[in-house]
Amino acid sequence: MPQILVVDDDIEILTMIELLFKQEGYATLKARSAAEALKLIETHTPDLLLIDVVLPETDGITLCRKLRRHAELENIPIIFLTGEDSPYGVVEALNAGGDDYIRKPFAVRELAARVRAQLRRSAFNESIPTIRLLPLTHQVFVNEREVELTRVEFDLLQHLCNYPDLWHTTRELLGGVWQYPQGVGDAALVRNHIRNLRRKLEDDPERPEIVQSRHRRGYIIRAHVQIGEGAVRRAI
């Protein structure tokens, strides 16, 4: 399910967009300021951002520039919402890193069409690998290739795949996978198992695309995820 972050200080607009996206099959994250948006992005990586140009304190243009400095957000589509009272023009919005814009008031059908188009052309497509886990048999497939994992490697991968849109710190993994109490466990244990996972999952373990990491943020899965025989959970 695509996840979209909407940044707007108008509660009515946020509610209306959330209802629209629910009908379209999208999950919605909501923020009423640039600060709230940046806080959310610490733990969630959306598939698309919808940002109002006029925001309290930090405007949408400045927010967009900040987001584009993050390597994991540089290719995620950003659509601006602009109004007649906006101090910024379309050119400024696009130069800041926006992919598209839509003027307020807008027709919901047009907004839905713009979002669908941006998702189609983004990294949210079939070129991203699919990871399928079968918990009953402890089998793992990357696309159609079966991968043999140890039990610990399987548990680690399943934990990451259960929350594919979240960053997992070493401390959280030591507790969630190994069940160690707070403050117990060695970070090297996590690093070594991540290294082994990459060796088995990645085409090029030295340049991992599936199990990615960021300094101070931890690890995250970049793949479409299917657990059991259910529907595929689309990648970030």
C-alpha positions, -999 to 999 in steps of 0.1 A, spaced: 0 0 0 15 33 -10 21 57 19 17 94 13 27 122 37 4 153 35 17 185 50 -9 212 54 -20 233 84 -56 233 73 -74 205 92 -103 204 67 -79 199 38 -61 171 57 -93 153 65 -106 156 29 -74 143 14 -72 115 39 -107 103 29 -98 106 -8 -66 86 -4 -84 59 16 -107 54 -13 -77 52 -36 -61 26 -14 -33 48 0 -22 51 36 -19 87 48 5 103 71 -5 138 82 16 168 94 5 204 101 40 219 99 74 214 84 87 204 119 60 177 122 68 164 88 105 161 95 98 143 127 76 118 109 102 112 83 127 100 110 106 68 113 86 66 80 97 70 44 67 79 23 62 70 -13 50 105 -21 47 139 -4 20 164 -8 31 197 6 13 231 10 35 259 -1 22 281 28 30 266 62 35 282 96 71 290 106 89 270 78 73 272 44 68 243 20 96 255 -4 122 254 24 108 220 36 112 206 1 148 217 -1 156 201 33 139 168 22 159 167 -10 191 167 10 182 132 23 196 105 0 166 83 6 141 111 -3 159 126 -34 138 106 -59 105 105 -40 78 125 -58 68 158 -42 36 176 -53 30 211 -41 -4 226 -32 -5 263 -41 -31 290 -35 -38 324 -49 -22 340 -18 10 320 -21 41 342 -20 59 317 -42 54 310 -79 53 276 -97 89 281 -110 102 285 -74 83 254 -63 97 232 -91 132 246 -87 132 237 -50 127 200 -60 90 197 -66 78 173 -93 43 188 -98 19 213 -84 -19 217 -81 -37 249 -73 -63 253 -46 -92 248 -47 -87 216 -67 -110 188 -79 -104 156 -60 -103 137 -93 -75 158 -106 -55 154 -74 -60 116 -75 -49 115 -111 -18 136 -104 -8 113 -75 -13 81 -95 8 95 -123 36 104 -99 36 71 -82 37 53 -116 68 72 -127 86 70 -94 106 41 -79 73 26 -68 73 0 -97 82 -36 -105 119 -29 -109 121 -30 -71 126 -66 -60 99 -86 -42 107 -105 -10 83 -134 -2 86 -150 32 68 -183 42 69 -184 80 55 -219 83 83 -234 62 109 -207 68 114 -202 31 125 -169 15 123 -159 -21 138 -128 -38 116 -125 -69 116 -161 -80 150 -171 -65 149 -191 -33 173 -181 -6 185 -203 22 187 -186 55 196 -197 90 168 -195 116 183 -163 131 187 -147 96 151 -156 88 138 -141 121 159 -109 114 146 -106 79 110 -112 90 113 -86 117 125 -60 91 98 -70 67 70 -68 93 77 -31 94 91 -23 59 85 15 62 104 19 95 141 24 104 153 -3 129 181 7 152 206 -19 165 191 -16 200 156 -23 187 168 -53 167 186 -68 197 154 -66 216 129 -75 189 148 -103 173 171 -117 200 148 -107 229 177 -92 248 167 -68 277 175 -31 274 212 -25 273 221 -61 267 237 -74 235 265 -65 211 260 -43 181 285 -64 162 261 -93 164 235 -73 144 261 -61 119 274 -96 112 239 -110 106 230 -80 84 263 -87 65 252 -123 60 217 -114 49 231 -90 23 255 -117 10 225 -140 4 199 -115 -7 217 -88 -27 231 -90 -63 260 -69 -50 264 -71 -12 289 -43 -13 263 -20 -27 231 -32 -10 198 -22 -25 174 -44 -4 188 -41 32 198 -5 34 213 14 63 218 50 74 241 63 101 223 68 134 190 56 119 196 19 115 184 -5 89 154 -6 65 140 -30 38 137 -15 3 115 -42 -15 80 -52 -21 71 -75 8 48 -106 8 45 -126 40 28 -159 35 4 -162 6 -12 -128 11 -10 -97 -10 23 -80 -17 30 -50 6 45 -25 -18 79 -10 -12 87 25 0 
